[in-house]
Amino acid sequence: MTVTIRPAEKRDVPALAELIGEIERFYGVADTDIQPLEERLSQVEEALFGSPPLAAALLVEDDAGNVAGLAAYSFLWPAAGSSHSLFLKELYVRDSLRRAGVGARLMEELRALAASRPGCSRVEWMTDRDNPGARAFYRSLGFAEHEGKIVYRMDPRTA
């Protein structure tokens, strides 16, 4: 199967909103707890195409023109010294295309994006410790896990 990797466009918002629901289910979120489609549509559009955009995404498009995966990322500053980094927030490929090199192609596209951006010193991402498939995928690409950082998370709506 041939796939195309390209930047997300505004016309992709409905497909991305659907894919976000699929990603939530992949991570074990119950359908009753997944954000309603209308809210996802609004948030995807605001995140990728608002003023200013909060993030960017590369999409995987299959032979039939369906969105079958994504790499969602943002640039963060500062990274090393005064440089910035490309932070990969989500890498997802539909099951029908997994283990076909699509994830590796997305990682290479991200590397190329970072390399072409002046002042970008690194690409960074995280995965859950209890996600052996993702950890094995990144190891298969030659990436080592880094120890030393502890991730904290806060809900801004709670006191």
Solvent accessible surface area in square Angstrom, and as a share of the most:
residue,aa,sasa,rsa
1,M,158,0.71
2,T,102,0.59
3,V,13,0.07
4,T,68,0.39
5,I,25,0.13
6,R,32,0.12
7,P,90,0.56
8,A,16,0.13
9,E,75,0.34
10,K,119,0.50
11,R,161,0.59
12,D,6,0.03
13,V,8,0.05
14,P,79,0.49
15,A,38,0.30
16,L,2,0.01
17,A,0,0.00
18,E,87,0.39
19,L,0,0.00
20,I,54,0.28
21,G,0,0.00
22,E,45,0.20
23,I,8,0.04
24,E,60,0.27
25,R,116,0.42
26,F,103,0.43
27,Y,104,0.39
28,G,67,0.64
29,V,47,0.27
30,A,54,0.42
31,D,96,0.50
32,T,130,0.75
33,D,106,0.55
34,I,19,0.10
35,Q,59,0.26
36,P,79,0.49
37,L,67,0.33
38,E,129,0.58
39,E,86,0.38
40,R,27,0.10
41,L,42,0.21
42,S,69,0.45
43,Q,103,0.46
44,V,17,0.10
45,E,67,0.30
46,E,104,0.46
47,A,29,0.22
48,L,24,0.12
49,F,65,0.27
50,G,23,0.22
51,S,118,0.76
52,P,105,0.66
53,P,81,0.51
54,L,119,0.59
55,A,29,0.23
56,A,37,0.29
57,A,5,0.04
58,L,8,0.04
59,L,0,0.00
60,V,0,0.00
61,E,32,0.14
62,D,28,0.14
63,D,96,0.50
64,A,83,0.65
65,G,44,0.42
66,N,78,0.40
67,V,11,0.06
68,A,4,0.03
69,G,0,0.00
70,L,6,0.03
71,A,0,0.00
72,A,19,0.15
73,Y,19,0.07
74,S,31,0.20
75,F,61,0.25
76,L,85,0.42
77,W,179,0.63
78,P,83,0.52
79,A,27,0.21
80,A,48,0.37
81,G,69,0.66
82,S,95,0.61
83,S,22,0.14
84,H,30,0.13
85,S,3,0.02
86,L,0,0.00
87,F,39,0.16
88,L,5,0.02
89,K,138,0.59
90,E,32,0.14
91,L,35,0.18
92,Y,14,0.05
93,V,13,0.07
94,R,67,0.24
95,D,90,0.47
96,S,97,0.63
97,L,8,0.04
98,R,67,0.24
99,R,210,0.77
100,A,71,0.55
101,G,38,0.37
102,V,6,0.03
103,G,11,0.10
104,A,35,0.27
105,R,112,0.41
106,L,0,0.00
107,M,13,0.06
108,E,88,0.39
109,E,73,0.33
110,L,1,0.00
111,R,125,0.46
112,A,41,0.32
113,L,59,0.29
114,A,7,0.05
115,A,74,0.57
116,S,87,0.56
117,R,106,0.39
118,P,121,0.76
119,G,48,0.46
120,C,23,0.14
121,S,59,0.38
122,R,100,0.37
123,V,37,0.21
124,E,65,0.29
125,W,60,0.21
126,M,104,0.46
127,T,50,0.29
128,D,81,0.42
129,R,173,0.63
130,D,121,0.63
131,N,32,0.17
132,P,98,0.62
133,G,50,0.48
134,A,23,0.18
135,R,62,0.22
136,A,47,0.36
137,F,57,0.24
138,Y,23,0.09
139,R,134,0.49
140,S,88,0.57
141,L,60,0.30
142,G,65,0.63
143,F,79,0.33
144,A,79,0.61
145,E,83,0.37
146,H,166,0.74
147,E,135,0.61
148,G,75,0.72
149,K,176,0.74
150,I,132,0.67
151,V,84,0.48
152,Y,182,0.69
153,R,214,0.78
154,M,162,0.72
155,D,57,0.29
156,P,110,0.69
157,R,202,0.74
158,T,92,0.54
159,A,155,1.20
